[in-house]
Amino acid sequence: MKNIQLKYRFLIFILVVLSNHAFSQDFHQRTAKSVEEIIYQKDPNRARAIFNKGYYLVLENLRTNSRTRFYEGDVFRFKTKDDFVFENDIYAINDSSFVVTSLNEVTNRYEYVEIKLNEIERIYKRPKKPLRVNFTTFAPLGYLLFEWAYWGTQPLKSKKLPVAIILTAAQPLMGIISNQFRSKRITENYRIRIFKSL
């Protein structure tokens, strides 16, 4: 009986190996990736700087010597000196300005708005986080209810009540603080420029 089971297992193993070999492609028949595909796969930002000929925006932090590039089609978040906030795609970039698509709420249509670099006052690094209150917000207070149901400790008399209140208030508070520190003011140390790929 054991010999029959071993024969079946060996037969199944052979079938699996043969089926994998039948459906796999030989190494010498595979098409090689181009240099452009490899660079896009490893560093998309650098690849676009090399292969996309044209203008692009560069956000520079001179203190940390870091740069962030923005190309046509990227979402760019900023505030102008006229207190208009844009979080839209870059439609086109010229030598001294760029164009974004913006929704006109009066006509309910997208329009093209040209922005000059000296009109930008602030840059937003990420979108504004909405303040959400859900089940996980009240999880610390839920532990007090569990403690009351299981051990009979009243929630208002529990020593963990102050900690639970602080943890419950911390999540919305952290969202508010995160939204306050998501922008950078354009200064001498933090500037935006336009470059052209050669």
C-alpha positions as CSV (number, residue, x, y, z in Angstrom):
1,M,0.0,0.0,0.0
2,K,2.8,2.4,0.9
3,N,4.6,1.6,-2.4
4,I,1.4,2.5,-4.3
5,Q,1.2,5.8,-2.5
6,L,4.8,6.6,-3.2
7,K,4.3,5.8,-6.9
8,Y,1.3,8.2,-7.0
9,R,3.2,10.9,-5.2
10,F,6.2,10.5,-7.5
11,L,3.8,10.6,-10.6
12,I,2.2,13.8,-9.3
13,F,5.6,15.3,-8.7
14,I,6.7,14.5,-12.3
15,L,3.5,16.0,-13.7
16,V,4.0,19.2,-11.7
17,V,7.6,19.5,-12.9
18,L,6.7,18.9,-16.5
19,S,3.7,21.2,-16.5
20,N,5.9,24.0,-15.0
21,H,8.5,23.4,-17.7
22,A,5.9,23.4,-20.4
23,F,4.4,26.7,-19.5
24,S,7.6,28.5,-18.5
25,Q,9.6,30.4,-21.0
26,D,13.2,29.6,-21.7
27,F,15.7,32.1,-20.4
28,H,17.3,32.7,-23.8
29,Q,13.8,33.4,-25.4
30,R,13.0,36.2,-23.0
31,T,13.1,39.7,-24.3
32,A,15.6,41.9,-22.5
33,K,14.3,45.1,-20.8
34,S,15.6,48.4,-22.3
35,V,17.7,50.7,-20.2
36,E,14.8,53.2,-20.1
37,E,12.5,50.5,-18.6
38,I,15.1,49.5,-16.0
39,I,15.7,53.1,-14.9
40,Y,11.9,53.8,-14.7
41,Q,11.6,50.7,-12.6
42,K,14.4,51.6,-10.1
43,D,14.0,55.4,-9.9
44,P,11.0,56.9,-11.8
45,N,11.7,60.5,-10.7
46,R,15.3,60.3,-12.2
47,A,14.0,58.5,-15.3
48,R,11.6,61.3,-16.1
49,A,14.3,63.8,-15.6
50,I,16.5,62.0,-18.1
51,F,14.0,60.9,-20.8
52,N,11.2,63.6,-20.6
53,K,12.6,66.4,-22.7
54,G,11.1,69.7,-21.6
55,Y,10.5,71.9,-18.6
56,Y,9.9,70.7,-15.0
57,L,9.4,72.3,-11.6
58,V,12.0,71.8,-8.9
59,L,11.2,72.5,-5.2
60,E,14.5,73.0,-3.4
61,N,15.3,72.9,0.3
62,L,18.7,74.6,0.6
63,R,19.2,73.7,4.2
64,T,18.9,70.0,3.6
65,N,20.1,70.2,0.0
66,S,17.1,68.2,-1.2
67,R,15.1,68.6,-4.4
68,T,11.6,67.4,-5.4
69,R,10.7,67.4,-9.1
70,F,7.3,68.0,-10.6
71,Y,6.4,67.2,-14.2
72,E,3.4,67.7,-16.4
73,G,0.6,65.5,-15.1
74,D,1.8,65.6,-11.5
75,V,-0.4,66.9,-8.7
76,F,1.0,70.2,-7.4
77,R,-0.4,71.7,-4.2
78,F,0.3,75.4,-3.4
79,K,-1.2,78.7,-2.2
80,T,-0.8,82.0,-4.1
81,K,-0.3,85.4,-2.5
82,D,-3.9,86.1,-3.3
83,D,-4.9,83.3,-0.9
84,F,-6.0,80.9,-3.6
85,V,-5.2,77.3,-2.9
86,F,-4.6,74.9,-5.8
87,E,-4.3,71.1,-5.5
88,N,-4.5,70.3,-9.2
89,D,-2.6,68.6,-12.0
90,I,0.1,70.5,-13.9
91,Y,-1.1,70.9,-17.5
92,A,2.0,72.6,-18.9
93,I,5.3,74.2,-17.8
94,N,7.0,77.1,-19.6
95,D,10.3,78.8,-19.0
96,S,8.9,81.2,-16.3
97,S,5.4,79.9,-15.4
98,F,3.2,76.8,-15.4
99,V,-0.4,76.1,-16.1
100,V,-2.8,74.1,-13.8
101,T,-6.3,72.9,-14.4
102,S,-8.7,74.3,-11.9
103,L,-12.5,73.8,-11.3
104,N,-14.5,77.0,-11.7
105,E,-17.3,76.6,-9.2
106,V,-19.4,79.3,-10.9
107,T,-19.4,77.7,-14.4
108,N,-18.8,74.1,-13.0
109,R,-16.0,73.7,-15.6
110,Y,-12.3,73.1,-15.5
111,E,-10.3,76.0,-16.6
112,Y,-6.6,76.6,-17.3
113,V,-4.9,79.0,-14.9
114,E,-1.3,80.3,-15.6
115,I,0.8,80.7,-12.4
116,K,4.0,82.7,-12.3
117,L,6.7,81.5,-9.8
118,N,6.7,84.8,-7.9
119,E,2.9,84.4,-7.2
120,I,3.4,81.2,-5.0
121,E,3.5,81.8,-1.3
122,R,3.3,78.3,0.2
123,I,3.8,74.7,-1.0
124,Y,1.8,71.8,0.5
125,K,3.7,68.6,0.8
126,R,0.6,66.3,1.1
127,P,-3.2,66.6,0.8
128,K,-5.2,67.8,3.8
129,K,-6.3,65.0,6.0
130,P,-10.0,64.9,6.7
131,L,-11.0,64.8,10.4
132,R,-12.7,61.4,10.8
133,V,-14.3,60.1,13.9
134,N,-15.0,56.4,13.7
135,F,-15.0,53.2,15.8
136,T,-11.2,53.2,16.3
137,T,-11.3,56.7,17.8
138,F,-13.3,55.4,20.7
139,A,-11.4,52.2,21.2
140,P,-9.7,53.3,24.4
141,L,-13.1,54.1,26.0
142,G,-14.3,50.7,24.7
143,Y,-11.6,49.0,26.8
144,L,-13.2,50.6,29.9
145,L,-16.5,49.1,29.0
146,F,-14.9,45.7,28.5
147,E,-13.2,46.1,31.9
148,W,-16.6,47.0,33.4
149,A,-18.3,44.0,31.8
150,Y,-15.6,41.5,32.6
151,W,-14.2,42.6,36.0
152,G,-17.0,44.8,37.3
153,T,-14.8,48.0,37.5
154,Q,-17.0,51.1,36.9
155,P,-15.6,53.2,34.0
156,L,-15.9,56.5,35.9
157,K,-14.0,55.1,38.9
158,S,-11.3,53.4,36.8
159,K,-7.7,54.6,37.1
160,K,-7.3,54.2,33.4
161,L,-10.1,56.8,32.6
162,P,-7.7,59.8,32.1
163,V,-5.4,57.8,29.8
164,A,-8.4,56.6,27.8
165,I,-9.7,60.2,27.4
166,I,-6.3,61.4,26.3
167,L,-5.9,58.6,23.8
168,T,-9.4,59.2,22.4
169,A,-8.7,62.9,21.9
170,A,-5.2,62.3,20.5
171,Q,-6.3,60.9,17.1
172,P,-8.3,64.0,16.0
173,L,-5.8,66.3,17.6
174,M,-2.9,64.7,15.7
175,G,-4.9,65.1,12.4
176,I,-5.3,68.8,13.1
177,I,-1.6,69.2,14.0
178,S,-0.6,67.3,10.9
179,N,-2.7,69.6,8.7
180,Q,-1.0,72.6,10.3
181,F,2.5,71.4,9.4
182,R,1.9,70.1,5.9
183,S,3.0,73.4,4.2
184,K,6.3,75.2,3.6
185,R,6.6,78.9,3.0
186,I,8.6,80.0,0.0
187,T,11.7,81.7,1.5
188,E,15.4,82.1,0.7
189,N,16.0,78.6,2.0
190,Y,12.9,77.0,0.4
191,R,12.4,78.0,-3.2
192,I,10.9,76.8,-6.4
193,R,12.5,77.0,-9.9
194,I,12.0,75.8,-13.4
195,F,14.5,73.7,-15.2
196,K,14.7,72.2,-18.7
197,S,15.9,68.7,-19.5
198,L,18.7,68.7,-22.0
